[in-house]
């Protein structure tokens, strides 16, 4: 069967030429009006909220494309003509995607896209103030200094606000994955105090071709509640007894539809030492995702990654047709409460928990980070989500709730 590669490419899905819904079109128009209205006086922030799959990145790329179109129209008297604008994203895989898209666009250039720390350092060094700064996935911005990222100040967003007249940002507190970038709605409101703020929330789900019951099941699961697994004619939600069998099914779906991958919670040993590290569950034995900064395509779209297991860091922000998710040793079943229980001691993502000193309730935050990561992994799929649980009790419970 021929794979529908063109329909799968994130480059096409996030293209500013992609058709938007009426809601998305209206939002773009409102944001552009907001930018034009506040470009002179500044101190203005437009916040776009929405759950995974509601089209936030598509909207933000469309908005930025329109801003740059107006900026580079030198013969126009529009307020954005001649302005200096940037799109920032603190996600290397998404940065690849945005820069690839810019190559096919008349109005954006690669230099218009920056990582937050690079942008801040450039502005501080040159003494410049950008006109409009658009931030995708602002929930990934750092909330404390970080030597690894060469960020010496206290908060990414605070510094960006000093370097821009108008900021447009996308925010989803359910996708916060680390202590050093720990955000919630209260913290965002605190940082934006005294700014002229407008907020809009995207509600419609565009990624998952799933019914409301399935979406609610996943939402509840990521709050540790386990319900009977719904039968959904438009989306395949299925539990497996054997991880290798699940992988073989994912491979078959990849041949049939393309863009189908294995992913896992961060419960299997992995080190940034240049060596291969493996995820093993019974007969299943596959290497963790391998970072390739030099690769043109992001991990989710490289054909060779069907032979790897993706992490939350390589798939966040991307669509996959079918997802095979390994729920690792940190995700367990409590028979007394008939709920999930999480064990942070089994979570292998040391970077996620680094910098937790000073938090009032670090244990609670650790658990929320783990649930957020699980939510990101479970909301990648367009057509189907497959599950395998390392914990025998959880696996048995999920299988018992699955109608055959």
C-alpha positions as CSV (number, residue, x, y, z in Angstrom):
1,X,0.0,0.0,0.0
2,X,1.3,3.5,-0.8
3,X,2.0,5.7,2.2
4,X,0.4,9.1,2.3
5,X,3.6,10.9,3.1
6,X,2.5,14.3,1.9
7,X,-0.5,14.3,4.3
8,X,1.8,13.3,7.1
9,X,4.4,15.9,6.9
10,X,4.4,18.4,9.7
11,X,5.8,20.9,7.3
12,X,2.5,20.8,5.4
13,X,0.3,20.6,8.5
14,X,1.9,23.7,10.0
15,X,2.3,25.6,6.7
16,X,0.8,29.1,6.8
17,X,-1.0,28.1,3.6
18,X,-3.0,25.5,5.5
19,X,-6.7,26.2,5.7
20,X,-7.9,27.3,9.1
21,X,-11.2,26.9,10.9
22,X,-13.4,29.9,11.3
23,X,-12.4,30.1,14.9
24,X,-8.7,30.0,14.0
25,X,-9.1,32.6,11.3
26,X,-10.9,34.9,13.7
27,X,-8.2,34.4,16.3
28,X,-5.5,35.3,13.7
29,X,-7.3,38.5,12.8
30,X,-7.7,39.5,16.4
31,X,-4.1,38.9,17.2
32,X,-3.0,41.0,14.2
33,X,-5.3,43.8,15.2
34,X,-3.9,43.6,18.7
35,X,-0.3,43.9,17.4
36,X,-1.1,46.8,15.2
37,X,-2.9,48.6,18.0
38,X,-0.1,48.2,20.6
39,X,3.0,48.3,18.5
40,X,3.8,51.9,19.4
41,X,3.1,52.0,23.1
42,X,4.1,48.4,23.7
43,X,3.7,46.5,27.1
44,X,1.1,44.3,25.5
45,X,0.8,40.5,25.6
46,X,-1.7,38.2,23.8
47,X,-2.0,34.8,25.4
48,X,-3.3,31.8,23.4
49,X,-4.2,28.8,25.5
50,X,-5.4,25.3,24.5
51,X,-4.9,21.6,25.1
52,X,-2.7,19.4,23.0
53,X,-4.0,19.0,19.5
54,X,-6.1,22.2,19.3
55,X,-4.0,23.7,16.6
56,X,-1.9,26.2,18.6
57,X,1.3,25.9,16.5
58,X,-0.6,26.1,13.2
59,X,-2.3,29.3,14.4
60,X,1.0,30.8,15.8
61,X,2.8,30.1,12.5
62,X,0.0,31.6,10.5
63,X,0.0,34.7,12.7
64,X,3.8,35.1,12.4
65,X,3.7,34.7,8.7
66,X,1.1,37.5,8.4
67,X,3.1,39.7,10.7
68,X,6.2,39.2,8.6
69,X,4.2,39.8,5.4
70,X,3.1,43.2,6.8
71,X,6.6,43.9,8.1
72,X,8.3,43.4,4.7
73,X,5.7,45.4,2.8
74,X,7.8,48.6,2.6
75,X,5.3,50.5,0.5
76,X,2.5,50.0,3.0
77,X,1.4,52.4,5.7
78,X,0.3,49.6,8.0
79,X,1.7,49.9,11.5
80,X,3.8,46.7,11.2
81,X,5.7,47.9,8.1
82,X,9.4,47.7,8.7
83,X,9.2,46.1,12.1
84,X,11.7,43.7,13.5
85,X,10.0,40.5,14.7
86,X,10.9,37.0,15.9
87,X,9.3,33.6,16.6
88,X,10.9,31.8,19.5
89,X,10.6,28.2,20.5
90,X,12.6,26.4,23.2
91,X,12.3,23.0,21.4
92,X,15.1,21.9,19.0
93,X,12.8,19.6,17.0
94,X,10.2,22.3,16.5
95,X,12.9,24.8,15.6
96,X,14.0,22.5,12.7
97,X,10.4,22.4,11.6
98,X,9.8,26.2,11.6
99,X,13.1,26.8,9.8
100,X,12.2,24.2,7.2
101,X,8.8,25.9,6.6
102,X,10.5,29.3,6.2
103,X,12.5,28.0,3.2
104,X,9.2,27.6,1.3
105,X,7.8,30.9,2.3
106,X,8.3,34.4,0.8
107,X,7.8,36.3,4.0
108,X,9.8,34.5,6.6
109,X,13.6,33.8,6.8
110,X,15.6,31.4,9.0
111,X,17.0,34.3,11.0
112,X,13.5,35.2,12.1
113,X,13.4,32.0,14.3
114,X,15.4,31.8,17.5
115,X,15.7,29.9,20.7
116,X,14.8,32.1,23.7
117,X,18.3,32.3,25.2
118,X,19.9,33.2,21.9
119,X,17.3,35.9,21.3
120,X,17.8,37.3,24.8
121,X,21.5,37.4,24.5
122,X,21.4,39.0,21.1
123,X,19.0,41.8,22.3
124,X,21.1,42.4,25.5
125,X,24.3,42.5,23.5
126,X,23.0,44.9,20.9
127,X,20.7,47.0,23.1
128,X,17.9,46.4,20.7
129,X,14.2,46.0,21.4
130,X,12.2,43.8,19.0
131,X,8.8,44.9,17.9
132,X,6.7,41.7,18.0
133,X,7.9,38.5,19.6
134,X,5.8,35.3,19.0
135,X,6.5,32.4,21.4
136,X,5.4,28.9,20.6
137,X,5.1,26.5,23.6
138,X,5.9,29.2,26.2
139,X,5.3,26.6,28.9
140,X,8.8,25.3,28.0
141,X,10.5,28.7,28.9
142,X,12.9,28.5,31.7
143,X,11.8,29.8,35.1
144,X,15.3,29.9,36.6
145,X,18.9,30.3,35.5
146,X,20.4,27.2,33.8
147,X,24.1,26.8,33.0
148,X,23.3,23.9,30.6
149,X,21.3,26.3,28.4
150,X,23.7,29.2,29.1
151,X,20.9,31.3,30.6
152,X,22.1,33.4,33.6
153,X,19.0,35.4,34.4
154,X,16.0,34.3,36.4
155,X,13.1,33.8,34.0
156,X,13.0,33.6,30.2
157,X,9.7,35.3,29.8
158,X,10.6,38.2,32.1
159,X,13.7,38.9,29.9
160,X,11.8,38.5,26.7
161,X,9.3,41.1,27.9
162,X,12.1,43.5,28.4
163,X,13.2,43.0,24.8
164,X,9.9,43.3,23.0
165,X,7.1,45.8,22.5
166,X,4.4,43.2,21.9
167,X,4.5,39.5,22.8
168,X,2.2,36.8,21.5
169,X,2.5,33.5,23.3
170,X,1.1,30.0,23.3
171,X,0.6,28.4,26.8
172,X,-0.5,25.0,28.1
173,X,0.2,24.3,31.7
174,X,-0.5,20.6,31.2
175,X,2.7,20.3,29.1
176,X,5.2,21.5,31.7
177,X,7.9,18.9,31.9
178,X,10.6,20.2,34.2
179,X,11.2,22.0,37.5
180,X,13.5,24.5,35.8
181,X,10.6,25.4,33.5
182,X,7.8,25.1,36.0
183,X,4.8,27.1,35.0
184,X,1.2,27.3,35.9
185,X,-1.6,29.9,35.2
186,X,-0.9,31.7,38.5
187,X,2.8,32.1,37.7
188,X,2.0,33.3,34.2
189,X,-0.4,35.9,35.6
190,X,2.2,37.1,38.1
191,X,4.8,37.6,35.3
192,X,2.3,39.5,33.1
193,X,1.1,41.8,35.9
194,X,0.8,45.4,34.7
195,X,0.8,44.4,31.1
196,X,-2.0,45.0,28.6
197,X,-3.2,41.4,28.3
198,X,-5.7,39.7,26.1
199,X,-6.4,35.9,26.3
200,X,-8.0,33.4,24.0
201,X,-8.5,29.7,24.6
202,X,-8.7,27.2,21.6
203,X,-11.2,24.5,22.4
204,X,-11.6,22.3,19.3
205,X,-9.6,19.1,19.0
206,X,-8.0,18.8,15.5
207,X,-5.3,16.1,16.0
208,X,-7.1,13.1,17.5
209,X,-9.8,11.7,15.3
210,X,-11.4,10.4,18.4
211,X,-14.9,10.7,20.0
212,X,-15.6,12.6,23.2
213,X,-15.6,9.4,25.2
214,X,-12.1,8.5,24.1
215,X,-10.7,12.0,24.8
216,X,-12.3,11.9,28.3
217,X,-10.8,8.5,29.0
218,X,-7.3,9.8,28.2
219,X,-7.9,13.0,30.2
220,X,-9.1,10.9,33.2
221,X,-6.2,8.5,32.9
222,X,-3.7,11.3,33.1
223,X,-5.4,12.2,36.4
224,X,-4.8,8.7,37.6
225,X,-8.4,7.5,37.1
226,X,-9.0,4.2,35.2
227,X,-12.3,3.8,33.4
228,X,-13.6,1.1,31.1
229,X,-12.0,1.5,27.7
230,X,-14.5,3.0,25.2
231,X,-15.1,1.4,21.8
232,X,-14.6,4.2,19.3
233,X,-15.2,3.5,15.6
234,X,-13.1,6.5,14.6
235,X,-10.1,6.0,16.9
236,X,-8.4,2.7,17.9
237,X,-7.6,2.6,21.7
238,X,-6.2,-0.8,22.5
239,X,-4.3,-2.5,25.3
240,X,-1.6,-5.2,24.6
241,X,-0.5,-8.1,26.7
242,X,2.9,-8.2,24.9
243,X,5.1,-5.2,24.0
244,X,6.7,-6.9,21.0
245,X,3.2,-7.7,19.5
246,X,2.3,-4.0,20.0
247,X,5.5,-3.0,18.2
248,X,4.7,-5.3,15.3
249,X,1.3,-3.8,15.0
250,X,2.8,-0.3,15.0
251,X,5.2,-1.3,12.2
252,X,2.2,-2.6,10.2
253,X,0.4,0.7,10.7
254,X,3.5,2.5,9.7
255,X,3.7,0.6,6.4
256,X,0.0,1.2,5.8
257,X,-0.4,4.8,6.9
258,X,3.1,6.1,7.7
259,X,4.1,8.2,10.7
260,X,3.5,5.5,13.4
261,X,6.0,5.2,16.2
262,X,6.8,3.6,19.5
263,X,7.1,6.0,22.5
264,X,7.7,5.4,26.2
265,X,7.4,7.2,29.6
266,X,10.9,8.2,30.7
267,X,11.4,5.1,32.9
268,X,14.2,3.3,31.0
269,X,17.9,4.2,31.5
270,X,19.2,6.9,29.2
271,X,22.3,9.0,29.3
272,X,23.6,11.8,27.1
273,X,26.9,10.0,26.5
274,X,26.7,9.3,22.7
275,X,26.0,5.6,23.3
276,X,23.0,3.6,22.4
277,X,20.5,2.9,25.2
278,X,17.7,0.4,25.0
279,X,14.2,0.0,26.1
280,X,13.4,-3.7,27.0
281,X,10.1,-5.2,27.9
282,X,10.1,-9.0,27.6
283,X,10.6,-9.9,23.9
284,X,10.7,-6.2,23.0
285,X,14.1,-4.6,22.8
286,X,14.6,-1.4,20.9
287,X,16.9,1.6,21.3
288,X,15.9,4.9,22.7
289,X,15.6,7.8,20.3
290,X,18.9,9.2,19.2
291,X,19.3,13.0,18.9
292,X,20.7,14.0,15.5
293,X,21.0,17.8,15.6
294,X,22.4,17.6,12.0
295,X,19.3,15.8,10.7
296,X,17.1,18.0,8.6
297,X,13.9,16.3,9.6
298,X,12.6,16.2,13.2
299,X,12.6,12.8,14.9
300,X,8.9,12.1,14.4
301,X,9.3,12.3,10.6
302,X,12.6,10.5,10.0
303,X,11.9,7.1,8.5
304,X,14.6,5.4,10.5
305,X,13.0,6.2,13.8
306,X,10.5,3.3,13.3
307,X,13.4,1.3,14.9
308,X,13.6,3.6,17.9
309,X,11.5,4.5,21.0
310,X,10.6,8.1,21.2
311,X,10.5,10.2,24.3
312,X,8.3,13.1,25.4
313,X,11.1,15.4,24.2
314,X,11.2,14.1,20.6
315,X,7.5,13.9,20.0
316,X,6.1,16.9,21.9
317,X,4.3,19.2,19.4
318,X,4.1,16.6,16.6
319,X,1.4,14.4,15.2
320,X,1.7,10.6,14.8
321,X,-0.9,8.5,13.1
322,X,-0.5,5.5,15.4
323,X,1.3,5.5,18.8
324,X,2.5,2.5,20.7
325,X,3.0,3.7,24.3
326,X,5.0,1.8,26.8
327,X,3.9,2.8,30.4
328,X,7.1,2.1,32.2
329,X,8.0,1.0,35.8
330,X,7.0,4.4,37.4
331,X,3.4,3.9,36.4
332,X,1.7,1.4,38.6
333,X,-1.8,0.2,39.7
334,X,-3.2,0.6,43.2
335,X,-5.8,-2.1,43.7
336,X,-7.1,-0.6,46.9
337,X,-8.1,2.7,45.2
338,X,-8.5,1.3,41.6
339,X,-6.3,4.2,40.4
340,X,-2.9,4.8,39.0
341,X,0.0,5.5,41.4
342,X,3.3,7.0,40.3
343,X,6.7,6.3,41.6
344,X,9.1,9.2,41.0
345,X,12.0,7.1,42.2
346,X,11.6,4.9,39.0
347,X,11.4,8.0,36.7
348,X,14.7,8.1,34.8
349,X,14.5,11.8,33.6
350,X,16.9,13.3,36.1
351,X,16.8,16.6,34.3
352,X,13.1,16.9,34.8
353,X,13.5,16.9,38.6
354,X,16.7,19.0,38.8
355,X,16.3,22.3,40.6
356,X,13.5,21.4,42.9
357,X,15.0,23.0,45.9
358,X,12.8,25.8,47.2
359,X,9.5,24.3,46.0
360,X,6.9,24.1,48.8
361,X,5.7,20.6,47.8
362,X,8.2,19.0,45.4
363,X,6.7,15.5,45.6
364,X,3.4,16.8,44.3
365,X,5.1,18.8,41.5
366,X,7.2,15.7,40.6
367,X,4.0,13.7,40.2
368,X,2.4,16.4,38.1
369,X,5.4,16.6,35.8
370,X,5.1,12.8,35.3
371,X,1.4,13.1,34.5
372,X,2.0,16.0,32.1
373,X,4.6,13.9,30.2
374,X,2.2,11.0,30.0
375,X,-0.5,13.4,28.7
376,X,1.8,14.6,26.0
377,X,2.6,11.1,24.9
378,X,-1.0,10.0,25.0
379,X,-2.2,12.9,22.9
380,X,0.1,12.5,19.9
381,X,-2.0,10.0,17.9
382,X,-4.4,10.9,15.1
383,X,-5.8,7.5,14.3
384,X,-5.0,5.2,17.2
385,X,-3.2,4.7,20.6
386,X,-1.8,1.4,21.7
387,X,-0.9,0.8,25.4
388,X,1.4,-1.7,27.2
389,X,2.0,-1.4,30.9
390,X,5.2,-2.7,32.5
391,X,3.4,-3.2,35.8
392,X,1.6,-6.6,35.6
393,X,-1.2,-5.4,37.9
394,X,-1.9,-2.4,35.7
395,X,-1.6,-4.4,32.6
396,X,-4.1,-6.9,33.9
397,X,-6.5,-4.2,35.0
398,X,-6.4,-2.4,31.7
399,X,-6.9,-5.7,29.8
400,X,-9.9,-6.5,32.0
401,X,-11.5,-3.1,31.1
402,X,-11.0,-3.7,27.4
403,X,-14.0,-5.0,25.5
404,X,-13.0,-7.6,22.9
